[in-house]
Amino acid sequence: MVYDYFSKKVSVLSREDKIKIELGRMGYGIYSVVPVENNMAAIGLINKYISFKGLKNIQISSNLMETTLAEEGIFAAFLPSEPIEVILNGQELATEEWAFSDGLFYLEIEKNQEIKNPTIKIKLDSNGEN
């Protein structure tokens, strides 16, 4: 999967696929190539140019992604369906506290003096449906 920092869009590719990127004169782009596991990928903190540097730990199973972040920020992940449950530092979040659109999950985590490394658990329906 390729994440385009400026357009905030993803392209899902197989190992052999190629994408054509055209930049105008003096143009630039920032792209992250992110591995997909069980149809999920942790992109990282998208408010940073190098988004994956915000990730300390990632564990992905068939219907669960658990991620520990290096700091607060806007976390994004590629998911096959909308989560059925999102937990931040042991507290379940209401659906209004996160967003899911076009396969991308977003969660903005504000600075908290007590918690240094936020942990996010994202649970999907085990049947692949919501």
C-alpha positions in Angstrom: 0.0 0.0 0.0 1.2 3.5 -0.8 0.1 6.5 1.2 0.3 9.9 -0.4 1.1 12.5 2.4 -0.3 15.5 0.5 -3.5 14.0 -1.0 -4.1 11.8 2.1 -5.0 8.9 -0.2 -3.9 5.3 -0.5 -3.2 3.0 -3.4 -3.3 -0.7 -2.7 -0.8 -2.6 -4.8 0.4 -6.1 -5.2 4.1 -6.8 -5.0 4.4 -6.6 -8.9 2.2 -3.5 -9.4 3.6 -0.2 -10.3 2.1 3.3 -10.1 3.1 6.3 -12.2 3.8 9.5 -10.3 4.2 12.7 -12.3 5.5 15.8 -10.6 5.6 19.2 -12.3 8.8 21.2 -12.7 10.2 21.8 -9.2 7.4 19.6 -7.9 7.6 17.2 -4.9 5.7 14.5 -3.1 6.0 12.4 0.0 4.9 8.7 -0.3 5.0 6.0 2.3 5.1 2.3 1.3 3.3 0.5 4.1 3.1 -3.3 4.4 -0.4 -4.8 4.5 -1.1 -7.7 6.9 -4.6 -9.3 7.1 -5.9 -6.5 4.9 -4.8 -3.9 7.4 -2.0 -1.4 7.6 -0.9 1.0 10.3 0.2 4.2 8.4 1.3 6.1 11.5 1.0 9.7 12.6 -0.1 11.6 9.4 0.6 15.0 10.9 4.3 14.1 10.5 6.2 13.9 7.2 7.6 10.5 8.1 4.4 9.0 9.5 5.7 5.5 10.4 8.2 7.1 12.8 5.3 7.7 15.1 4.8 3.9 15.6 6.5 2.1 18.4 4.8 -1.3 18.1 2.2 -2.9 15.8 0.4 -6.2 16.2 -2.2 -7.3 13.6 -4.4 -10.4 13.7 -7.4 -11.3 11.6 -9.7 -8.8 13.2 -7.6 -6.7 15.6 -4.9 -4.1 15.2 -3.1 -3.0 18.3 -0.6 -0.1 18.0 1.6 1.8 20.5 2.5 5.3 19.4 5.7 7.2 20.1 3.7 10.4 20.8 0.4 12.1 20.3 -0.9 13.2 16.9 -3.3 12.1 14.1 -3.1 8.3 13.7 -4.2 6.7 10.4 -4.7 3.1 9.4 -5.9 1.3 6.3 -8.8 -1.1 7.2 -11.0 -3.4 5.1 -14.2 -2.2 7.0 -15.3 0.2 9.7 -14.3 -0.8 13.2 -16.8 -2.2 15.6 -14.7 -1.0 18.6 -11.9 1.4 19.2 -10.0 1.6 22.5 -7.5 4.3 23.4 -5.4 3.6 26.5 -8.0 1.1 27.9 -11.0 3.4 27.3 -13.6 2.6 24.6 -14.2 5.5 22.3 -17.5 6.7 21.0 -17.9 6.6 17.2 -17.9 10.4 17.1 -14.3 10.4 18.4 -12.8 8.8 15.3 -13.5 8.7 11.6 -13.6 6.1 8.9 -13.9 6.9 5.2 -12.8 5.2 2.0 -10.8 2.5 3.8 -9.0 5.0 6.0 -9.4 5.2 9.8 -8.4 8.4 11.6 -8.0 9.2 15.3 -6.6 12.5 16.6 -4.9 12.0 20.0 -4.3 15.2 22.0 -1.3 15.7 24.3 -1.8 14.2 27.7 0.9 14.7 30.4 0.1 11.4 32.1 0.3 9.1 29.1 3.5 9.1 27.1 2.9 6.3 24.6 -0.8 6.1 23.5 -2.0 2.6 22.8 -4.8 2.0 20.3 -6.8 -1.2 19.8 -9.0 -1.4 16.7 -11.4 -4.3 16.5 -13.2 -5.3 13.3 -16.2 -7.6 12.9 -14.8 -11.2 12.6 -17.2 -11.9 9.8 -15.9 -8.9 7.8 -19.2 -7.1 8.1 -20.5 -4.3 10.3 
